[in-house]
Amino acid sequence: MLPTPSPRRKAAPLPAQVDAARRRRYKAGTVSQRDKVAVFLHSGDYDRVHQGLSIAAAAVATGRKTDLVFFWWALERLMRDDLDEPDFGPGREEAAARFERRGAPTLRALLSHVRESGLCTLYACTGSMGIVGAEPSAVEARVDQLVGWTTLLQLTAGVTDRFYL
């Protein structure tokens, strides 16, 4: 479960009928590409993966289908299962402490949230798998589908909300 937002900055709730309508379209297979979000995770840096998963969590929370694609170092982090302890690098220890004090969700918590939503599909790039030395069977256990760029281009054609981190 994600922490509740700070009382100082509450986001305006999405009207329930909009959320319900998006979920119905998704279940019926009539989601327009404009209703989709695509997040391409390349960097394995904790903050960048966290930002990408936060975008995906926000998208599914508003009823939007989301494609989450792991490349290179993000895929390597996923395969190492390095999803719990924030590691912001040398000199950033205080940032990590603030992160934990605020109860910010870990990568694992965000990933669980988007998967449990039923609105997010996880992909791994087959070319990146070879580069980081990941075995296909091990990767298949962590994502929904292994894909190359031809398939990714087809899946994301017309998607206007794309994020590359």
Buried (B, 14 or more C-beta within 10 A) or exposed (E): EBEEEEEEEEEEEBEEEEBEEBBEBBEEEEBEBEBBBBBBBBBBBBBBBBBBBBBBBBBBBBBBBBBBBBBBBBBBBBBEEBBEEBBBEEEBEEEBEEBEEEEBBBBEBBBBBBBEBEBBBBBBBBEBBEEBEBEEEEBEEBBBBBBEEEBBEEBBEEBEBEBEB
